[in-house]
Amino acid sequence: MLFIVAYDIPEDGTRSQVAAELQNWGHRVQYSVFECDLDLRRARKLEARLRALISGPDNIRIYPLCGGCRARVVTIGGKPVSADVNYYQV
């Protein structure tokens, strides 16, 4: 399942840690938006790791997209939705 992860984190250090963690799980498609192709077990693991990194005013949103929704994603500019899952964490 494709998950869209978006974040708004004001503190540079925390934002860098979140971005570094997400780069292990998916593709950055915008500055603070990642696409992650995960099963539900791995999605929960990612959620736990992200929760451990943030506090206070930090905001992370994780949106699941079913296969039908994924097929209807429209990209204008940039790269198409990635199907490469070879490097994601275990």
Secondary structure, DSSP 8 states (H G I E B T S, - for coil): -EEEEEEE--SHHHHHHHHHHHHTTSEEEETTEEEEE--HHHHHHHHHHHHHH--TT-EEEEEEE-HHHHHT----SS-------TTS--
